[in-house]
Amino acid sequence: MTQRLHLVYGGELTDPSGTTFRNVDDIHVVGMFPDYASAHAAWKAEAQRTVDNAHMRYFIAHVHRLFDETDEGSATETPAS
């Protein structure tokens, strides 16, 4: 069975209608979650905590979608040493 990892992260954006972070050094990594439901709960908590700042946005990244061990050029390819 494939593990479905989800990363929740966020920060202040340069424009509330975009996805460019004001300062990538200040990105808040909430955590990695084993399923969408727990990732969504964490995302919702952070989004509600920062609701007064229109430039703050949190996202859920579907990390499991990066993995494809059958594809030679996969984003998670292990570099040759």
C-alpha positions in Angstrom: 0.0 0.0 0.0 1.3 3.4 -0.9 1.8 5.9 1.9 0.1 9.2 1.2 2.1 11.9 2.8 0.9 15.5 3.1 3.0 18.6 4.0 1.3 21.6 5.6 3.1 24.9 5.3 2.5 28.6 4.9 3.6 32.1 5.3 3.1 35.7 4.3 2.6 36.3 0.6 3.6 39.3 -1.4 0.1 39.5 -2.9 -3.0 37.8 -1.3 -4.2 36.7 -4.8 -0.9 35.0 -5.6 1.4 32.2 -4.2 4.8 34.0 -3.9 6.1 34.2 -0.3 7.4 37.5 1.0 10.3 35.8 2.6 11.0 32.1 2.1 13.2 32.1 5.3 10.0 32.7 7.3 7.9 29.9 5.8 6.2 28.0 8.7 6.3 24.3 8.2 3.4 22.9 10.3 4.3 19.3 9.7 4.0 16.1 7.6 0.8 14.1 8.0 0.0 10.5 7.0 -3.4 11.3 5.5 -5.4 14.2 4.0 -7.9 14.4 6.9 -5.2 15.1 9.5 -3.4 17.5 7.1 -6.6 19.3 6.5 -7.3 19.7 10.2 -3.8 21.1 10.7 -4.2 23.5 7.7 -7.6 24.7 9.0 -6.2 25.4 12.5 -3.4 27.5 11.1 -5.6 29.3 8.6 -8.0 30.2 11.4 -5.2 31.3 13.7 -3.9 33.7 11.1 -7.3 34.9 9.7 -6.7 38.5 10.6 -3.7 38.8 8.2 -5.0 38.7 4.6 -1.4 38.0 3.3 -1.0 34.8 5.3 -1.8 31.6 3.5 -1.3 27.9 4.3 -1.1 25.1 1.8 -1.3 21.3 1.7 1.3 19.7 -0.5 0.5 16.2 -1.7 4.1 14.8 -1.2 3.1 11.3 -2.2 2.4 12.6 -5.7 6.1 13.3 -6.1 7.0 9.7 -5.7 7.1 7.4 -8.7 9.9 4.9 -8.4 9.1 3.5 -11.8 9.9 6.8 -13.5 13.7 7.2 -14.1 13.4 11.0 -13.9 11.2 11.1 -10.8 11.5 14.1 -8.6 12.6 11.8 -5.8 15.3 10.1 -7.8 18.3 9.1 -5.7 21.4 10.8 -7.2 24.2 8.5 -8.2 27.3 8.7 -6.0 
